[in-house]
Amino acid sequence: MAIVAYILFFIPLLTDAKNDPFVKYHVKQGLVLFIYFAIAWIVVNVIPVVGWVLYPVLEIIGIVLLVLGILNAINGKEKPLPVIGKYAEKFNF
């Protein structure tokens, strides 16, 4: 379920896995990553020319963070994602 949290962060919250601290950690990381992708999408739509140039870079960074998160979940690590991972600690559920 920790791996699923990076693809669809809310799915593990609908199962019994929501009580597992390891899964909760990765759900929070997945939520922050989702917010990152949402902000990247907003940048493209709000700032037309600059957004079009930045979007591919933002998407590549997001995909790298996604892969790092999934690898951490596979290896059983609770390691925050670079740069954005620290914001996940602010969520409580």
Buried (B, 14 or more C-beta within 10 A) or exposed (E): BBBBBBEEBEBBBEEEBEEBEBBBBBBBBBBBBBBBBEEBBEBBEEEEEEBEEBBEEBBEBBEEBBEBBBEBBEEEEEBBBEEBBEBBEEEEE
